[in-house]
Amino acid sequence: TTAVALIDKTTKKCVVGNIGDSEVLLGTRRMEGEPVFETLTEVHHLKRNPSEADRITEVGGRIWKGRLGHPRINPMVISLSVSRAIGDVFFKDVKYTHGQNSGLVADPWITCVDVCGEDVIEQFLVIGCDGLWDTVTYQEVSDYVFLQLGNGQTPQVISEGLVNLASAAGSSDNITAIVVLLVG
């Protein structure tokens, strides 16, 4: 899975895309208010996104215990938690599916938002994989980053701290977190 962000400071736009359960969070503090955050991506995890589950069943895919089942093989043997992924040819190629649609696609979610507004005093992106988001809430990530920025920490140190936070919260998956400072 992947999440990407392209920032154009000239036009003050940020284009974000994701496939799977890697996500992007935008944190913003304006002059007049409290810090806020918004998620800029769509989760392609069947247990967390009912519309993705509906999409899978509409094309004839199999869902087993909240996971994407292979069209030909018992899902107890092989299944995926995501409904969108770049790889996993075993779920896509007719040679392995015998022409049956699994529902797995590589179509990204893409959005564009305004960033770096005149009244913004702090703004950042957090790009993270499911190892972060499965154990740490969006609110906790936002609060942590704002606190660490206030303490003068660098994006690198904050990124490492988020990985440690997810690990301490019990993440048993790989954990990736990247903090990108837009304004601050």
Residue, then its C-alpha position, 0 to 999 in steps of 0.5 A: t500500500t502507499a500514500v503520497a503527498l505533493i505540495d505546491k507552495t506557489t499555488k498553496k495546494c496539496v494533492v494527496g493519494n493513497i491505496g490501501d491502509s496507508e493514510v495522510l493526516l493534515g494538522t493545522r493551527r490558525m492564528e485565532g484558534e485551537p489546532v485541528f486535524e483532518t484525514l486526507t485519505e480514504v481507508h481501503h481496509l474492509k473492516r473500517n470502510p463499509s463502502e469498500a466492502d460493498r464495492i467488493t461484493e458488487v463485483g463478485g468478490r468474496i469477503w471472509k471475516g472482514r478480509l478479501g478472500h481469494p476467488r479460487i482458494n479457501p480464504m483461511v489459506i490466503s486473504l487480504s485486509v485491504s481492498r486496494a493494493i499496488g501488488d498482489v498479482f495473485f488476486k488480480d491476474v486471470k492466470y491465478t483467479h481463473g477469470q473470477n474477479s477478486g475485487l482487488v484494484a490499484d485505483p487510488w483515492i486522490t484529493c486536493v486541499d488548500v494549505c499554507g493559508e495566510d492565517v496558518i501559524e503551524q501546519f504539517l502532514v503525517i504520512g503513516c502506514d497501518g502500523l501507526w494508525d491501528t494503535v494510535t488515533y488521529q487525535e493522539v497523533s495530532d496532539y503529539v505532533f503539535l506538542q512536539l513542535g511546540n517543544g522545538q522538535t524536528p520532523q525527524v525526531i517527531s516521526e521517530g517518536l510516533v513510531n515509538l508511540a505506536s510500538a508502545a501502544g501495542s502495534s505488532d505490524n511494521i510502523t512507518a511515520i513521516v512528518v512533513l512541516l508545511v508552516g511552522 
